[in-house]
Amino acid sequence: MNSKKVNRIISLNLRHGGGSKISQLTDWLVSKSPSAVIATEWRNNTAGQIIRNRLTLYGLESIFSTPVGSQKNTVLIAARRLTRSASVTPPNSARGDLVSILLEGGVSIVGCYFPQGLAKAPFFHRCIEIAKEHVQVPLVIVGDLNTGRNDLDIEGKGAPFDCADLFVGLNKVAGLVDLWRARHGDRQDWTWRSSKYGFRVDHAFGNNAFMERFPNFRCDIDHEPFLKKLTDHSAIIIDLE
């Protein structure tokens, strides 16, 4: 892999920090040859340090934004060639996390872990602000948004999403493209399941600058971590070239 390029971005929810599955989760991530990893529900504890150190040994630099010993579910981004990083979480948010990085070559990534219910509204507004600030820069907003479209991203009679209008607003207001739907149309697939229904809650969005820089990108849902019971989510994999 050319370490100067971002070739593959993987986003995966670790399920409460990964726990006893963290080594297997990290093995799976490394086996997919990522150049950037967005790990949601990451915790800065013993399991969190295992995945962070392993990804560092693999060759990815890392950023995290919670205090040592915290049990708060948050975001870890590990990537090659970091040039800038920052926490961009909305102020006074009791739950959830947004982490922004800029990579060598000018690609910006925002890793997302949105809270539940109406508490996610400020996170949507912050992502819309970020999109408007990065019109000229290839931008990917990716992670667990705990939301989707109420017409396509819910199986059967599953409970409707709060803030589904703001999810749609990522496209209509901020001009972002749902990368998975750009490649798969109105097909239905799920990244998390309740006891009865499936939901697509993990997403990747790109701006126009991203679409112009990477016209041949792929965006897929990989169910292997879920099927192997490593976590309760499926992964999002974005291949840029």
Secondary structure in CASP SS format (residue, H / E / C, confidence):
PFRMAT SS
TARGET T0000
AUTHOR 0000-0000-0000
METHOD secondary structure of the structure
MODEL  1
M C 1.00
N C 1.00
S C 1.00
K C 1.00
K C 1.00
V C 1.00
N C 1.00
R E 1.00
I E 1.00
I E 1.00
S E 1.00
L E 1.00
N E 1.00
L C 1.00
R C 1.00
H C 1.00
G C 1.00
G C 1.00
G H 1.00
S H 1.00
K H 1.00
I H 1.00
S H 1.00
Q H 1.00
L H 1.00
T H 1.00
D H 1.00
W H 1.00
L H 1.00
V H 1.00
S H 1.00
K C 1.00
S C 1.00
P C 1.00
S C 1.00
A E 1.00
V E 1.00
I E 1.00
A E 1.00
T E 1.00
E E 1.00
W E 1.00
R C 1.00
N C 1.00
N C 1.00
T H 1.00
A H 1.00
G H 1.00
Q H 1.00
I H 1.00
I H 1.00
R H 1.00
N H 1.00
R H 1.00
L H 1.00
T H 1.00
L H 1.00
Y H 1.00
G C 1.00
L C 1.00
E E 1.00
S E 1.00
I E 1.00
F C 1.00
S C 1.00
T C 1.00
P C 1.00
V C 1.00
G C 1.00
S C 1.00
Q C 1.00
K C 1.00
N C 1.00
T E 1.00
V E 1.00
L E 1.00
I E 1.00
A E 1.00
A E 1.00
R C 1.00
R C 1.00
L E 1.00
T E 1.00
R E 1.00
S E 1.00
A E 1.00
S E 1.00
V C 1.00
T C 1.00
P C 1.00
P C 1.00
N C 1.00
S C 1.00
A C 1.00
R C 1.00
G C 1.00
D E 1.00
L E 1.00
V E 1.00
S E 1.00
I E 1.00
L E 1.00
L E 1.00
E C 1.00
G C 1.00
G C 1.00
V E 1.00
S E 1.00
I E 1.00
V E 1.00
G E 1.00
C E 1.00
Y E 1.00
F C 1.00
P C 1.00
Q C 1.00
G H 1.00
L H 1.00
A H 1.00
K H 1.00
A H 1.00
P H 1.00
F H 1.00
F H 1.00
H H 1.00
R H 1.00
C H 1.00
I H 1.00
E H 1.00
I H 1.00
A H 1.00
K H 1.00
E H 1.00
H C 1.00
V C 1.00
Q C 1.00
V C 1.00
P C 1.00
L E 1.00
V E 1.00
I E 1.00
V E 1.00
G E 1.00
D E 1.00
L C 1.00
N C 1.00
T C 1.00
G C 1.00
R C 1.00
N C 1.00
D C 1.00
L C 1.00
D C 1.00
I E 1.00
E C 1.00
G C 1.00
K C 1.00
G C 1.00
A C 1.00
P C 1.00
F C 1.00
D C 1.00
C C 1.00
A H 1.00
D H 1.00
L H 1.00
F H 1.00
V H 1.00
G H 1.00
L H 1.00
N H 1.00
K H 1.00
V C 1.00
A C 1.00
G C 1.00
L C 1.00
V E 1.00
D E 1.00
L H 1.00
W H 1.00
R H 1.00
A H 1.00
R H 1.00
H H 1.00
G C 1.00
D C 1.00
R C 1.00
Q C 1.00
D C 1.00
W C 1.00
T C 1.00
W E 1.00
R E 1.00
S C 1.00
S C 1.00
K C 1.00
Y C 1.00
G E 1.00
F E 1.00
R C 1.00
V C 1.00
D E 1.00
H E 1.00
A E 1.00
F E 1.00
G E 1.00
N C 1.00
N H 1.00
A H 1.00
F H 1.00
M H 1.00
E H 1.00
R H 1.00
F C 1.00
P C 1.00
N C 1.00
F C 1.00
R E 1.00
C E 1.00
D E 1.00
I E 1.00
D E 1.00
H C 1.00
E H 1.00
P H 1.00
F H 1.00
L H 1.00
K C 1.00
K C 1.00
L C 1.00
T C 1.00
D C 1.00
H E 1.00
S C 1.00
A E 1.00
I E 1.00
I E 1.00
I E 1.00
D E 1.00
L C 1.00
E C 1.00
END
